[in-house]
Amino acid sequence: MKPIRQLASQFGLSRTTLLYYDRLGLLRPEYRTAAGHRLYSEADEARLARICELRAAGMPLGEIDAVLEPSPKLRAPIGDALNRRLSDLNREIAVLRRQQQVALALLRDRSAHVRSRVMTRERWVQLLSACGLDEKDRGQWHREFEKLSPEAHQDFLESLGIAADEIAAIRKWSASGAHAPSVPTPSPRHPHTAPASAERPAPLSQGHSDLRRGARRAQRTATALKKV
């Protein structure tokens, strides 16, 4: 058995914290002395160790209480709680990253990038080129990254400050497994050859418009890939 001050000191917590956990019902000691002082058992100590682990992950006390519920019927799945926490962290990181990029842009100081430990798109390409990776190698790098960890690929591209539409194009190309984005060209057709489909062919102007849009999309993807 351990008194409250000893247990608090063991976990680097204050006595007030353990009293607060007691009031919440999160950690209530099994025993008390005749004078009413709290005494914590090994089971209490093990529960506190688990509470500290989950708090280190940033999990709210209310959720910790739910996942440590003694009754299996009432206990919340810890996997669901941790996955929610991961989603929250991803959102928080994205917000902080955008704030960091805005702050750097407002500073207009190149040395600030070094102090902030930010990797820009330009510095990343410079680094890969210095390692001997050409444009084709970088494309393969993106394909493998997308295949291995799609969400991490998204996070990395966002960390470089790349616009959302460019990221979408890069990831779509990476997931497709294509060797290189190409600009679509009209297939040759003999003037007397009938359309393959029995449906009425689209007006010439519409076909040209679709072709131009496809070409612009391919060109944007190719340009984006050259820069990362």
Secondary structure, 3 states (H helix, E strand, C coil): CEEHHHHHHHCCCCHHHHHHHHHHCCCCCCEECCCCCEEECHHHHHHHHHHHHHHHCCCCHHHHHHHCCCCCCCCCCHHHHHHHHHHHHHHHHHHHHHHHHHHHHHHCCHHHHHHCCCCCHHHHHHHHHHCCCCHHHHHHHHHHHHHHCHHHHHHHHHHCCCCHHHHHHHHHHHHHCCCCCCCCCCCCCCCCCCCCCCCCCCCHHHHHHHHHHHHHHHHHHHHHHHCC
